[in-house]
Amino acid sequence: MTEDFDVKLVESDVRYTPGPEYKADSWLGDYETAYQAFLADPDGFWDRIARELDWIRPWDAVKEWKYPYARWFVNAKLNITANCLDRHVKNHRRNKVALLWQGEEGAERIYTYQKLLSEVSRFANGLRKIGVKKGDRVCIYMPMVPEQIIAMLACARIGAIHSVVFAGFGVTALNLRIREAEAKVVITADISIRRGKAIPLITTVQESILNAPSVEHLIIYRRRKEPPVEIRADFEKDFYGLMEGMPSECKPEVMDAEDPLFMLYTSGSTGTPKGIVHTSAGYMVGTYYTTKFVFDLKENDIYWCTADPGWITGHSYIVYGPLAVGATVFVTEMTPDYPDPGIWWKLIEEQKINVFYTAPTAIRMFMKMGEEWPDRYDLHSLRIIGSVGEPLNPEAFVWYHHAIGKDRCPIVDTWWQTETGMHMITTMVGEPMRPGFAGKAVPGVIADVVDKEGNSVPPGTGGFLAIKAPWPAMFRTVYKNDERYRKYWETIDGVYAAGDLAVKGRDGYIMVLGRADDIIIVAGHNIGTAEVESALVSHSAVAEAAVIGKPDPVKGNSIKAFVILRVGNKPGDKLMQDLIYHVRMTLGPIAVPHEIEFVDKLPKTRSGKIMRRVLKAKELGMDPGDISTLEE
Ligand code: WT7
């Protein structure tokens, strides 16, 4: 991210303006007015929001900013689960549905706020019983079942730091994340069910903990009844066995505002993923506020976010944000195209979903399948539809707005990151939308597009996406790598450099173009080129590998690998299949290259760094740009 980025935007004037009732009925009201009120008194703005929540002890100051370190709600004491659960049980939401879960075989499970509180408390007591204490790390590797959410909340109840690993990761990736975090407990399930098939998780986990000496217990949620998987050893525990006989009340741990709540690994530009650390108070306030205001959630809404809780989207907008607000959250493990590409629209009709949040990769897949699928169902319950994970291109925006939103629903295209914890840029409900543009900073956030010196670029110009002031849900560090944390704030002087390229439109709307670094976003999942390369190189036939992202009409990007073989190995289909299988087993199915090309040489700088930019330009038939550092 050192070269300036030269892009001039030819702007279209297309705007989609939602009906006036949207703004009139919204929590926010007028965007400009709200934004100016925030700018006039930033601390007062967040203070007012935080007061809507329950605290054990109030704060002495809203924030303390010692660049690049922030503390929010200084010296306050709280427990986020007391806000996500007890606050509603105490008030008027005790019998309200918190989680509405639907499994693949049509099975439905319903948790009211009271029931969820009792289950979380029992599991939390179980964790305490086996010795889990405040500050201990717990790794959660589970499919999208209610137990996954219960496990997360139970950790938060007792102050244990959860590290959720998406169940699509393989042995090496999981093992690395368990070892890096020194997890004391791993929570998993025997199987995940996808497209009518049971996919075993347990073997992956059992292998992953073999050389992870920190792990004292493995807790297994056994879904398969006939026959149930065996609990093999003393350190293995059955999920419900652990809850048996446990009281359904559990005193929440008193957490300082800055005590860590969770960590979540995200791909970086090195082979080692970054453990992004979020703390208690700021994260709670930031996700509560954005869930309520960006989705404009109302008391009787049924809300569905299609992400997996294993990603930050699930943490912030399935679990903590919506439950802090007291919403009814629909969760399902159903994939978008099984048993057919109408399933999600069928669920929206059946469950009368009001607010729907999904990813561009899914939208583009549906677009390809045609409007006849959504047209078979009645989608009139939808009020607001959202998008996250990568740029929502204008064609996909137009299709989503028409085929799903019926030319009526506002689209909130939300730009944010694992690091930001909460929505940062979007078009707030009621404001005119511009296809291709995410929008503007949400009130509470100061965002801009800057050059490499940190100067704001003029309208119509490209640059780096930057955040210019601290925000409550910002990450506080990278686990055991604070230097990496500081780098985010030191790459461009004085601002948080998000690592994205963006263009600012005439009226301040921001268009996000994509990553500026060696991270590829495939179907909304961040994949580090370095992680895939090291997986390939760990195969005995591979001497060297370089990985690039190639534009893909549905997935956004696909992975192409260039591989140099060790002497004595012959390129061919069999070896290609071997390599694909190898990456699948080590990193997991989400990181498997779509294409492998065997080569004799890779373009490198004189200092030996692979120039992926040159490979990519060649692959796409484009000008490679400045190649003065390329070795002969
Ligand atoms: C990267 C962060 C935030 C939850 C999901 C991904 C890209 C995310 C958008 C959007 C354009 C987007 C960015 C960002 N991204 N949302 N609305 N428009 N790009 O979280 O895995 O931390 O990835 O996703 O490139 O930097 P993440």
Boltz pocket constraint, residues with backbone or C-beta under 6 A from the ligand:
constraints:
  - pocket:
      binder: B
      contacts: [[A, 266], [A, 312], [A, 313], [A, 387], [A, 388], [A, 389], [A, 390], [A, 391], [A, 392], [A, 413], [A, 414], [A, 415], [A, 416], [A, 417], [A, 418], [A, 419], [A, 425], [A, 438], [A, 498], [A, 499], [A, 500], [A, 512], [A, 513], [A, 514], [A, 515], [A, 521], [A, 524], [A, 525], [A, 526]]
      max_distance: 6.0
